[in-house]
Amino acid sequence: MEKLSEDIWIHEDELKLPGTNLSLRMTLVRLTSGKLWIHSPTAISDELITQTIELGDVGYIIGPNNAHNLFLKEWVSAFPQAELIVSSGIPKKLKLIDGFKLLDADFNNIWAEDLDCIHMPGVNFFDESVFLHKKSKSLILTDYIQNYVGAKQTFMQKFVLGPIGFKGICIAPPLKLGFFHKDKAGFKDSLERIGQWQFDRIVVTHGDIIEEDAMATLNRLSGRFM
């Protein structure tokens, strides 16, 4: 567990895929209430459980988009007192009947003192929500923006993933394709609202954290949808 700034920590991990490893990042925020808010959990371990407990009482476990569900059940089992809050496609994937709240356009932001939250509508493939940790001025994303600058050039990265758009600092390629967007106006509006936030870094889930020109980077990449 690495402290990023006051009341925010990250944990780095990797997911083995055919021909390459995909970097993963979990983000933890200690809320004003003292509860921990866990974004996109990575694979759990006894060491990680111990480190988490040392930081505080886990209050919320977040599945921020439909592609980030692999380790949610492990974390819920380890911290059954926590609320599970997930994007719309995750309950079906995990065969959840109850015991969760949906993170969607109607979600009541119960963390407003610490975190701003905006749902990005109209892209059901991801159904992502993004967050701003106000105290550290950190924008927390899942798949919308990814960072492959300096990534190890495996065969898969060089000849398959790179050519289809997973290279440099990029928007996830499926989000670039207009036919995935069912609500283009709503998606544009969410990006305009996110663009009004003030932040110094972008904490991506895949790749290195973006520390330089964070707001300009977001606006440049989002410009294609405006």
VOGU-3710 file (C-alpha; in Angstrom, 3 decimals, decimal comma):
1> meklsediwi> 0,000/0,000/0,000  1,465/3,360/-1,017  0,316/6,717/0,351  -0,385/9,078/-2,521  -1,432/12,137/-0,533  -3,379/12,944/2,610  -6,104/10,327/3,158  -5,555/8,565/-0,176  -3,572/5,379/-0,881  -2,981/3,131/-3,884
11> hedelklpgt> -2,081/-0,523/-4,355  -0,422/-1,767/-7,547  -1,119/-5,188/-9,053  -1,115/-7,013/-12,390  -3,552/-9,245/-14,223  -2,003/-11,938/-16,391  -3,473/-11,984/-19,895  -2,423/-14,065/-22,924  0,912/-12,640/-24,045  1,011/-9,708/-21,626
21> nlslrmtlvr> 0,330/-8,437/-18,107  -2,246/-5,713/-17,507  -1,360/-3,286/-14,737  -4,076/-2,699/-12,141  -4,418/-0,066/-9,443  -6,722/-0,027/-6,427  -7,397/3,312/-4,739  -8,360/3,755/-1,082  -9,709/6,970/0,412  -10,235/7,645/4,108
31> ltsgklwihs> -13,440/9,649/4,332  -14,119/12,397/6,868  -16,269/9,859/8,724  -13,164/7,692/9,182  -14,564/4,963/6,911  -12,475/3,621/4,041  -13,724/3,871/0,464  -12,150/1,247/-1,831  -12,188/1,784/-5,605  -11,678/-1,105/-8,047
41> ptaisdelit> -10,214/-3,709/-5,643  -7,248/-5,794/-6,756  -6,619/-9,425/-5,801  -6,819/-9,791/-2,039  -4,158/-11,251/0,263  -3,623/-11,572/4,004  -0,997/-8,827/3,839  -3,347/-6,495/1,981  -6,154/-7,192/4,464  -3,824/-6,338/7,362
51> qtielgdvgy> -2,641/-3,115/5,722  -6,219/-2,099/4,991  -7,356/-2,725/8,570  -4,463/-0,583/9,805  -5,833/2,323/7,754  -9,375/2,111/9,136  -12,773/0,459/8,965  -13,842/-0,435/5,419  -17,156/1,263/4,750  -17,574/1,026/0,976
61> iigpnnahnl> -16,352/-1,271/-1,789  -16,785/0,194/-5,265  -17,131/-1,605/-8,591  -16,849/1,557/-10,713  -17,529/0,033/-14,121  -18,756/-3,196/-15,666  -15,257/-4,499/-16,481  -13,980/-4,323/-12,892  -15,671/-7,083/-10,962  -13,070/-9,853/-10,639
71> flkewvsafp> -12,124/-9,355/-6,999  -15,241/-7,756/-5,518  -16,592/-10,910/-3,863  -13,237/-11,589/-2,189  -13,278/-8,132/-0,617  -16,920/-8,384/0,432  -16,126/-11,703/2,131  -13,155/-10,154/3,940  -15,106/-7,027/4,949  -18,783/-8,055/5,223
81> qaelivssgi> -19,670/-4,843/7,072  -18,885/-2,750/3,985  -21,500/-1,543/1,515  -21,039/-2,870/-2,006  -21,780/-0,229/-4,650  -21,433/-1,263/-8,302  -22,170/-0,316/-11,896  -25,287/-1,700/-13,546  -23,735/-4,693/-15,302  -21,952/-6,173/-12,284
91> pkklklidgf> -24,915/-7,719/-10,382  -25,679/-10,010/-13,328  -22,005/-10,958/-13,710  -21,685/-11,840/-10,035  -25,224/-13,240/-9,764  -26,078/-10,766/-7,021  -29,684/-10,643/-5,888  -29,412/-8,151/-3,034  -26,847/-6,606/-0,708  -25,654/-3,956/-3,147
101> klldadfnni> -26,478/-0,471/-4,430  -26,258/0,649/-8,044  -23,781/3,288/-9,108  -25,743/5,009/-11,859  -27,263/8,339/-12,825  -29,739/8,119/-9,922  -27,116/7,340/-7,286  -27,257/9,679/-4,291  -23,677/10,747/-3,632  -23,355/9,830/0,029
111> waedldcihm> -19,673/10,830/0,020  -20,193/14,413/-1,158  -18,111/15,870/1,668  -15,033/14,073/0,337  -15,758/12,951/-3,213  -17,527/14,336/-6,239  -19,095/11,657/-8,425  -20,334/11,726/-12,024  -21,875/8,827/-13,928  -20,954/8,629/-17,631
121> pgvnffdesv> -24,168/7,516/-19,348  -24,791/5,903/-22,676  -21,834/3,501/-22,908  -23,250/0,269/-21,519  -20,061/-1,629/-22,328  -18,398/0,188/-19,405  -21,112/2,157/-17,586  -18,369/4,001/-15,734  -18,579/6,517/-12,900  -15,676/8,848/-12,154
131> flhkksksli> -14,675/10,524/-8,901  -12,812/13,537/-7,602  -11,112/13,267/-4,219  -11,339/16,892/-3,161  -8,653/16,940/-0,469  -5,890/15,569/-2,700  -7,267/17,039/-5,960  -7,136/13,562/-7,511  -9,379/12,533/-10,395  -10,029/8,785/-10,059
141> ltdyiqnyvg> -10,828/6,927/-13,289  -11,239/3,290/-14,243  -11,096/2,683/-18,011  -11,977/6,031/-19,579  -8,314/7,108/-19,652  -5,413/4,645/-19,540  -1,656/5,248/-19,592  0,694/2,961/-21,509  3,623/5,374/-21,730  6,709/3,340/-20,866
151> akqtfmqkfv> 4,786/0,052/-20,748  6,814/-3,075/-21,510  6,477/-3,865/-25,206  5,459/-7,510/-25,217  4,431/-9,127/-28,495  0,782/-8,620/-27,570  1,305/-4,945/-26,690  3,372/-4,192/-29,788  1,426/-6,034/-32,453  -2,134/-6,364/-31,116
161> lgpigfkgic> -3,056/-3,940/-28,324  -0,969/-0,993/-29,531  -2,315/-0,953/-33,111  -5,928/-0,970/-31,902  -5,306/2,025/-29,649  -3,959/0,815/-26,304  -0,844/2,977/-26,450  0,452/6,168/-24,878  -2,079/8,082/-22,794  -5,339/7,074/-24,395
171> iapplklgff> -9,057/6,668/-24,091  -10,053/3,001/-23,954  -10,549/2,123/-27,646  -14,173/0,906/-27,291  -15,081/4,346/-25,931  -13,646/5,977/-29,059  -16,120/4,139/-31,279  -19,295/6,125/-31,677  -21,584/3,149/-32,159  -20,995/2,165/-28,521
181> hkdkagfkds> -22,552/5,455/-27,410  -26,295/5,177/-26,844  -26,612/8,645/-25,294  -24,053/10,912/-26,963  -25,556/14,089/-25,517  -25,546/12,688/-21,989  -21,992/11,419/-22,398  -20,851/14,825/-23,637  -22,593/16,545/-20,730  -20,848/14,289/-18,202
191> lerigqwqfd> -17,472/15,107/-19,749  -18,210/18,828/-19,659  -19,050/18,576/-15,955  -15,913/16,555/-15,207  -13,893/19,124/-17,144  -15,024/21,813/-14,694  -13,434/20,010/-11,741  -10,100/21,219/-10,431  -7,498/18,462/-10,050  -3,726/18,030/-10,090
201> rivvthgdii> -3,464/14,337/-11,012  -5,372/11,568/-12,743  -5,310/8,276/-10,872  -5,886/5,768/-13,659  -6,525/2,093/-13,004  -4,275/0,942/-15,869  -0,800/2,461/-16,173  1,146/5,201/-14,444  -0,635/7,985/-12,589  -0,746/11,182/-14,660
211> eedamatlnr> 0,883/13,950/-12,630  1,743/16,510/-15,324  -0,843/18,686/-17,099  -3,640/16,500/-15,758  -6,519/18,838/-16,587  -5,131/19,642/-20,036  -4,710/15,917/-20,719  -8,319/15,195/-19,822  -9,604/18,078/-21,958  -7,437/17,063/-24,935
221> lsgrfm> -8,621/13,458/-24,880  -12,255/14,412/-24,286  -12,253/16,916/-27,134  -13,242/14,270/-29,691  -16,652/13,989/-28,005  -17,386/17,713/-27,729
//
